[in-house]
């Protein structure tokens, strides 16, 4: 699992920082939450300061009842969820490539297949 933080610095600039990678054997929402909550204090950050979350739409991540976003929002109401735009773009490209031969041929050529 990768953890990237986005924040506004004292100059009012938006900054992104790669915090780290963790090998996770258990991808349940509870296990992922524990991993994130273990990584944040090492950056001198508190989970109570989370203001947003961004994941794909896998049920363990964005599930309305037991997903990671819900577990975090239950403790930190200000940790709003947004579906990952890069993942949305990937889903759209896959859909288009599967349903339009010309687009599919382009990607096959591009990938050298």
N, C-alpha and C positions, 0 to 999 in steps of 0.2 A: 504494500500500500504506500502511495506517495502522499505526503502532506505538504501543501503549498499554502502560504498565508498571503492574503492581500490586505493591506491596511493603508491608512492615510497618515503620512508622517507630519512632523511639526510644521513643515513648510506648506502643508496642504496638498502634497503630491501623492498620487496613488503609487504604491510600491508593492511588488510581489517578491516573496522570498521562498525559495525551496527549503523546507525544514529537514526533510529526510525521507528515507525509504525504510519500510519495515516489512519483513517477511511475515505474512499472516497465514497460518494453517487453517484457522477458523474464520470464515467470512460472515459469520452471523453479525447482526447489528450490535448485539451486546459486546462481542469481542472487538469489533472495529471501534466502538465507542471507547472501550477501555484502552485500546491502543492510542487513540487520539488524545485521550485524557492523560495518558502517560507521557506523550511527546510534548504537550503544551508547557508544562511546568519547567521542562528543560530549556525552554526559551524565555523563561520568566513570565509566562502568560497564564492566565486563569481561564478555564472554560466559561466562566460567567461573563467574559468579555467577548464571546463569539457573537458576531452580528449578522453573519450569513453563512450559508452552506451551499455547496454546488456538487452534485453527483449525477450519475446516470439514473435511469429509471428502474434499475433492478429493485425488486421488492425489498431486499435486505438493506438497500440504501434509502429509497424514497417511499417505502410503504407507509400508508396512512396510520396504521395502528402500531406496528412493531419495527418499522424501518429506522435506520440510523438517524435520519433527519427528525423523526418524531421523538426518539429517545432524547436527543439533544434539546429539541424545542420544549420538551416537558420540563427541563431544568432551566433552560435559558430562553425565555419567550422572544427575545430579540434576535435569535439565530434563525432568520428567515431562510427558506429554501428556494433555490433557483435551479432548474434543470440545466445541466451542463450544455452550453451552446455548441461546443466542439462536438459533443456526442450527438446533438440534434443534427448538425451538419453532416456528420458521418452517416447517420440513419437516412437522411434525405438522399445523399449520394448513392448509397447502396440501393435504395428503392429505385432511383432513376436508372442506375446502371443495370439493374435486373429487368427493368421494364422497357428499355429503349436500346435496341440493338446497336445503333450508332455510338451511343455513349458507352455501352459495354465494350464494343470493339476498341474504342479509344483507350479505355483503362487497361484492356488486355495488351494493347500495343505498348502503352506507357510502362506497364510492368514487365514487358518482355515475354509475355506468355504466348 
